[in-house]
Amino acid sequence: MNAELFENLRLELRRGCLILAVLAQLRAEHYGYALRKALADRGMAIDENTLYPLLRRLETQGLLVSQWREEEKRNKRFYRLSSDGELILQQLLDEWNAINSSLKRIIDGEAPVGELQLERSI
Amino acid sequence: MELVDRYLYAVKSGLPKGQQDDIIAEMAEDIRSEIEDLESGLGRPLNEAEVATILEQRGHPATVAGRYLPQQYLIGPALFPIYLLVLKIVVLWVLVPVFVFVVGPIAIATAAHPSKTLIKTLWDLAMSQVFTVGVVTLVFAIMERYPVDARPFEKWDPRRLPRVPKTVPDSRPTPRSTAIAELAAGLVFGSLLVAWFRTTFDFGGVHVTLAPIWRNLYWPFLLVVLSSVPKGWVSLMWPARTRLRFGIRAAIDTATLTLVAVLLNAGTWVDIAAPGFPAAGIAEAVKWTNLGIKITLVTMAVITVADAIPEARRIFRKKTSWNYSIAT
């Protein structure tokens, strides 16, 4: 029960991080398998059944561009970040850093930084 | 590589049309790259069992293809609570009451074989529910794919919510078991009354005949017996609406007391005929049977009143105020 619960929460936690990792890695052009290996080599292993549908979704959203090209006598699909993708990646990284800092303050039990900010539009 | 081809062919059949070739080409390249990677590590070609293991690890073709489908659910999490609410309203609050209070009683009252009609009505109700669930699900599935802007649960204004009453009734919810028992009792006794009502009974040569008053009061009696169905229904659907429940109950109790009063006024309720038995004995039997019925009717009236008093006191006792205010 605990192992299953942990696995579910872990997957939930990883889901958003994977998008960030893929976008960041695709600042340089990669084809699918090379991207998978590059991410795994950096400690962010992602299985092919998650990666390829994700790449397609991000491309549909305009964050990636892809191109079929021959390399070593084989056709491969290369992905890289689009200009919109670069913008979104920067915004997501800022958000990620803010979340990380907040989490660190919460975990370390530090005092609040400022007044509570209501994010709701009134 | 026949295994890989078979695998890709199986995956392809489950992929969205128009993207099949593109996805399969990329997947084939990925599998080939992985196999080459492993072969270069081992320094030899992979055998069939090793290729099979790789494919097995990638997952069943249907599962793999499913990841590329645009949507994995029929009704998404945003619409699902509203879907459930609509289902509940349509199936429980509309369909069942219409059958129980309108379609069923009319069909049974006008039927040549009431018990058969009752079973048929229940079957029709079940079929209607299945059909309704199907239609509602279809409508929501369409809404999920072609979302409309004016979703009523997304556009709302807190200022249009009803005001909190200054006092709220002290109403403990009616237990579900009570509600179900009332519903069942109404349906069962109502059906029995419809199916087996007679005015004469034969006990081995002794003929017991009910007085005409019983036939005259047949329909009011049936109505009172069946009225525990709406009472049970209200208790089941809105267990906290004890005042509504009490209102129905008060009406039923009033009707019961009226019926009892009319019956008591009749004075004689049964007649007994038994050819071959002494007349004096039969007269005694008639006298004591009628006395027994009189006592039963009076007891029934007393129990009706005694049972209603505690509930009335509970319903109309001092009200409690709203305790959750965060008004500033």
Interface residues (C-beta under 8 A of the other chain):
Chain A: Y31 G32 Y33 R36 K37 E48 N49 T50 Y52 P53 R56 W68 R74 N75 K76 R77
Chain B: Q19 I23 A25 E26 M27 E29 D30 R32 S33 E34 D37 R58 G59 T63 V64 R67 Y68
